[in-house]
Amino acid sequence: MYAPLYLVTAVLRRKNKDYFLKRLLPEILQSTLFLGTNAFMFIASFCVWRKILGGFFLFSSFLPAFCASVCAISIERKKRRGLLALYITNVAVETLYRMALSRGIVTERKNIEVLLFSVTSAIYMYFFRMKNGLEKSTLSAISFLVGYDERPQVEPHVSSTESLPRKEKSFLGTFQCLPKWLEQALSNLHQRFRKGPRHHLCRHTHSCLAYTLEGSAVQFGIGCAAQIGIICLTSLPRLLKEPKTFLGHLARSLWKKDNCYLGAFLGSFVGIFRLINCLLRWLRNHDEAFHGLIAGFLAGWSLMWYKSVTVALYMTLKLVEILYFKGIATGKMPYFKSADVLIYSISTAVCFHAGVFEPHNIRPTYWRFLLRLTKNRMGTINRRLCDVFGVNSSKMNPNFWPNYDPQYTNIKPEGPW
C-alpha cells in the first residue's frame, strides 16, 4: 500500500539517487509496520479488554483502539505523525457529526460544508496577503493556485512576469498548425485582450480581465486533467481483470460532465479571487491584506461545483493547526509534547469505535479501508447483537448472521440473546 505512494511522492519531489537507494525502502517498511501494528493490536486488545471487563459495552471498542493506536503511532516516523493526526482527525470529526445527525442532536444544514470552506478560505487568503502570514510550504501551494502577484512582496525569481517570454512563445506555438492568416488573427486578438485597462497597484503585467480569465482557464484545465488522470489510474485494475471491456468502460467513465466539476471549482475559485482583488483596487485605489479576506470568502463559494465535506474539514483543521502554532510562536498558546500522538490515538479510537458499532456513520471510503486493513474481519461482526445499545448497528446489513460453530455456542438469530 505504501510502496506506490512513497515512490510517486519521491518522483514528484525529485528526490536524489541517495534517497532511493538508502531511505525509500526503510521508510516504506516502517510505515507498513505502523499500519500492520495498528490493525493487529486493535484486534488483540479488543479480546484482552473483553476478558478484563467481562463482556461488551457500548464503548468496549474505544479503549482497545486507543491503546493500539498509541503503540502503532510510536513506531511511525515523527515527521509523519502530524500529517496522520490531521488526516484521521478529519475523518473522526466527520464521523462524530454523522453520529450526532443519526441521534437527532443536530440537524443537517444545506451547503454547510460550502459555508465552512468559505470562512476558512477567507482566513487563509487574509494570511496569504499578509507579510509572513503563512509558512513557506502553505504559501507556495496557495501561490501555485492563485498566482504570485497577490503576495505582499513578489520576489523576482518567482514573479509571474519573469516567465512572460516563455509563456508568450508557448501560447503562439499552439497556433502553428493553423493557416498563417488565422494564426496572425488569433495572435492579434490575444494581444489586444491583454492590453486592456490595469490598475497601477496591480502587480500583474497584463489587463485585469486577462489576468482573471487566463488564471481561471489554467486552473480549469489542471482540475479537469487531474480528474481524468484519477479515473485512468483507478481503471487500471479493470484492464487486468476484464481487458476486453476496458476501453469501453474507460470511455464511458471519461464521457461524464462530472469530470469537469473539479476544474470548475478550481477555475472559478481563482477567477473570483483575482477578480475581487482587482475590483477592490479599482474601487478603493488602495491595496491591503483585508482584500484577501473578502476575495477568499467569495471565492470559497466555488465549492458549490465540487461539494466535499472532506475538503472543507481538511482545510479547516489545517487552519486550526496553523493558528495554534502561531499562538505557540507568540506565547499565547501552550505547547503540549506528543500532542500529535494523543490526537491521532483519540481520533483513531473514535473511528474504530464507529467501525464496530456504527459503520453506517463512517465515511464510505474509510470503511472500505478498514475492511481491507482487517481482511474483512470488521464486516463479519454480528452487529444484530449490538442493536441492544440503540445505535442501529446492523443498519448496513440487517440480515447478516455469522455461521457459528455449535461446539462453542448455540446462539441463534431468533434469540434469546
HELIX and SHEET records of a PDB file:
HELIX    1   1 TYR A    2  LEU A   12  1                                  11    
HELIX    2   2 LYS A   17  ASP A   18  1                                   2    
HELIX    3   3 TYR A   19  ARG A   23  3                                   5    
HELIX    4   4 LEU A   24  LEU A   53  1                                  30    
HELIX    5   5 PHE A   62  ILE A   73  1                                  12    
HELIX    6   6 LYS A   78  SER A  102  1                                  25    
HELIX    7   7 ILE A  112  ARG A  129  1                                  18    
HELIX    8   8 LYS A  136  VAL A  146  1                                  11    
HELIX    9   9 LEU A  164  GLY A  173  1                                  10    
HELIX   10  10 LYS A  180  ARG A  194  1                                  15    
HELIX   11  11 CYS A  208  LYS A  241  1                                  34    
HELIX   12  12 PRO A  243  LEU A  254  1                                  12    
HELIX   13  13 LYS A  257  CYS A  260  5                                   4    
HELIX   14  14 TYR A  261  ARG A  284  1                                  24    
HELIX   15  15 PHE A  290  GLY A  300  1                                  11    
HELIX   16  16 TRP A  301  TRP A  305  5                                   5    
HELIX   17  17 VAL A  309  ALA A  329  1                                  21    
HELIX   18  18 ALA A  339  PHE A  357  1                                  19    
HELIX   19  19 PRO A  359  ASN A  361  5                                   3    
HELIX   20  20 PRO A  364  LEU A  373  1                                  10    
HELIX   21  21 MET A  378  THR A  380  5                                   3    
HELIX   22  22 LEU A  385  PHE A  389  5                                   5    
END                                                                             
